[in-house]
Amino acid sequence: MVEQVSYQLINKINDIEIRCYPELIVVSTVNESDNRSFGILFDYISGNNTSRKQIPMTSPVISSERIPMTSPVITKDNYMAFSLPNEYTIDTAPKPNDPSVSLEKIPKRTLAVLRFGGRISPPRFEKYSKLLKNELQENGIEISRDVFLLRYNSPFTPGFLRRNEVAIEIKEY
C-alpha cells in the first residue's frame, strides 16, 4: 500500500475540506508532459539517485496540469512532484542524479481541497478549480496561490476508480 501524505482536517464547507499539511520534502521536475515527468520522478525513487536507494512511492502526486496555473510553491507550468516518506529531510534525502530533478522543502500550509473522480483533463481541472474558487469566495476565504492538482492513483487505475483533488493554498484559517 502506498503511504499517503498526512494532514489534519480543520473544517468542511460543503464538499470542500480545509486541511493543514505539515512541512513536506518533495522531489520535483518540470517537463513537456505528465508521462515524461512521472517517468523521471519514478526513476529517481527507483534508485537513480546518489545513494542508489529505492524510495517507497507516496501519494498524492502533485502537479500543475498543462494549463497556465501555478503550483503551491513554484510558479512553473508542467510541474510535478512526489512527496518523500516522512523519514526524509532535505538533508537526508538522496540527491538526484538527473539535473532536471530537484529536492524541495514545502513549508507547512493550509489548503482548501475539493475531491473528484475520473480521469483528469484540462476542462475537468478547470471545472473543479472554478467550483473550488467560487465556494471559497462565497465563504470569504482568502486564497494565497492558484489551484494545483493532487492525484492519488497509478496511471493504470481505471478512471471510475481514480481519486483526484484540486487544492489551493489559503490564508491562515
C-alpha positions as CSV (number, residue, x, y, z in Angstrom):
1,M,0.0,0.0,0.0
2,V,1.3,3.5,-0.9
3,E,1.9,5.9,2.0
4,Q,-0.3,9.0,1.8
5,V,0.8,12.4,3.0
6,S,-0.8,13.1,6.3
7,Y,-2.9,16.2,7.1
8,Q,-5.2,17.5,9.8
9,L,-8.8,18.2,8.8
10,I,-9.7,21.6,10.1
11,N,-13.1,22.2,8.7
12,K,-15.5,21.1,6.0
13,I,-17.5,23.6,3.9
14,N,-20.0,21.6,1.7
15,D,-17.7,19.3,-0.4
16,I,-14.6,21.3,0.4
17,E,-12.1,20.2,3.1
18,I,-9.9,22.7,4.8
19,R,-6.7,20.8,5.7
20,C,-3.4,21.7,7.4
21,Y,-0.4,19.9,5.9
22,P,2.9,19.6,7.6
23,E,6.2,20.6,6.0
24,L,6.9,18.2,3.1
25,I,10.1,17.2,1.3
26,V,9.4,16.6,-2.4
27,V,11.3,15.6,-5.4
28,S,10.1,17.6,-8.5
29,T,10.7,18.2,-12.2
30,V,9.3,20.3,-14.9
31,N,8.8,18.7,-18.3
32,E,6.8,18.9,-21.5
33,S,4.4,16.1,-20.5
34,D,3.0,14.4,-17.4
35,N,4.1,11.0,-18.7
36,R,7.7,12.2,-19.0
37,S,7.6,13.9,-15.6
38,F,6.2,10.8,-13.9
39,G,8.8,8.6,-15.6
40,I,11.7,10.9,-14.4
41,L,10.4,11.0,-10.8
42,F,9.7,7.3,-10.8
43,D,13.3,6.7,-12.0
44,Y,14.6,8.8,-9.0
45,I,12.6,6.8,-6.4
46,S,13.7,3.6,-8.2
47,G,17.3,4.3,-7.4
48,N,18.5,6.9,-9.9
49,N,20.0,9.0,-7.1
50,T,23.4,9.4,-5.5
51,S,22.6,6.7,-2.9
52,R,21.2,4.3,-5.5
53,K,18.5,3.9,-2.9
54,Q,14.9,2.8,-3.7
55,I,12.4,5.1,-2.0
56,P,8.7,4.0,-1.5
57,M,6.1,5.7,-3.6
58,T,3.8,8.1,-1.8
59,S,0.6,9.8,-2.8
60,P,-0.7,12.2,-3.9
61,V,1.4,13.2,-6.9
62,I,1.3,17.0,-7.1
63,S,1.1,18.7,-10.4
64,S,0.2,22.0,-12.1
65,E,-1.5,20.3,-15.1
66,R,-1.0,21.6,-18.6
67,I,-2.7,24.9,-18.3
68,P,-1.2,28.2,-17.1
69,M,-1.5,27.7,-13.4
70,T,1.0,27.8,-10.6
71,S,1.9,25.1,-8.1
72,P,1.7,25.9,-4.4
73,V,5.4,26.7,-4.2
74,I,7.0,27.2,-7.6
75,T,5.5,29.2,-10.5
76,K,6.0,26.9,-13.4
77,D,3.9,25.0,-16.0
78,N,4.1,21.2,-16.2
79,Y,5.4,20.9,-12.7
80,M,5.2,17.5,-11.0
81,A,6.3,16.4,-7.6
82,F,6.4,13.3,-5.5
83,S,6.3,13.7,-1.7
84,L,9.1,11.7,0.0
85,P,8.2,9.5,3.0
86,N,8.3,11.2,6.4
87,E,11.6,9.8,7.4
88,Y,13.5,12.1,5.0
89,T,14.6,15.6,5.5
90,I,16.0,17.9,2.8
91,D,19.5,16.9,4.1
92,T,18.9,13.1,4.3
93,A,17.1,12.6,1.0
94,P,19.2,11.0,-1.7
95,K,20.4,13.7,-4.1
96,P,19.1,13.2,-7.7
97,N,21.5,12.1,-10.5
98,D,19.3,13.7,-13.1
99,P,19.8,17.5,-13.3
100,S,16.1,18.0,-14.2
101,V,15.1,16.7,-10.8
102,S,15.1,18.9,-7.7
103,L,14.6,18.3,-4.0
104,E,12.4,20.9,-2.3
105,K,11.0,21.7,1.1
106,I,7.4,22.8,1.0
107,P,6.6,24.6,4.3
108,K,3.6,23.8,6.5
109,R,0.4,25.2,4.9
110,T,-3.3,25.3,4.9
111,L,-5.1,24.0,1.8
112,A,-8.7,24.0,0.6
113,V,-9.4,20.8,-1.3
114,L,-12.2,19.5,-3.5
115,R,-12.2,15.8,-4.4
116,F,-13.5,14.3,-7.6
117,G,-13.1,11.0,-9.5
118,G,-12.4,10.0,-13.1
119,R,-9.6,10.8,-15.5
120,I,-8.1,14.2,-15.5
121,S,-8.3,16.6,-18.4
122,P,-7.7,20.4,-18.7
123,P,-11.5,21.0,-19.0
124,R,-12.2,18.9,-15.9
125,F,-9.4,20.5,-14.0
126,E,-10.8,24.0,-14.9
127,K,-14.4,22.9,-13.9
128,Y,-13.4,21.8,-10.4
129,S,-10.9,24.7,-10.0
130,K,-13.8,27.1,-10.6
131,L,-16.1,25.3,-8.2
132,L,-13.4,25.4,-5.5
133,K,-12.6,29.1,-6.0
134,N,-16.3,30.1,-6.1
135,E,-17.1,28.3,-2.9
136,L,-14.1,29.9,-1.2
137,Q,-15.1,33.3,-2.4
138,E,-18.7,32.8,-1.3
139,N,-17.4,31.9,2.2
140,G,-15.0,34.8,2.4
141,I,-11.9,32.7,2.4
142,E,-8.8,34.4,1.0
143,I,-6.6,32.4,-1.3
144,S,-2.8,32.9,-1.5
145,R,-1.8,30.9,-4.6
146,D,-3.5,29.3,-7.6
147,V,-5.1,25.9,-7.9
148,F,-3.0,22.7,-8.3
149,L,-3.8,19.1,-8.8
150,L,-3.4,16.1,-6.4
151,R,-3.6,12.6,-7.9
152,Y,-3.8,9.5,-5.7
153,N,-3.7,6.6,-8.2
154,S,-1.3,4.9,-10.5
155,P,-1.7,5.7,-14.2
156,F,-3.1,2.1,-14.6
157,T,-6.1,2.7,-12.3
158,P,-9.4,2.7,-14.3
159,G,-10.9,6.2,-14.5
160,F,-14.0,5.3,-12.4
161,L,-11.8,4.3,-9.5
162,R,-9.5,7.3,-9.6
163,R,-9.2,9.8,-6.8
164,N,-8.2,13.4,-7.7
165,E,-8.3,16.6,-5.9
166,V,-7.9,20.3,-6.8
167,A,-6.3,22.2,-4.0
168,I,-5.4,25.8,-3.3
169,E,-3.3,27.4,-0.5
170,I,-5.4,29.7,1.6
171,K,-4.5,32.4,4.1
172,E,-4.4,31.1,7.7
173,Y,-7.8,29.8,8.6
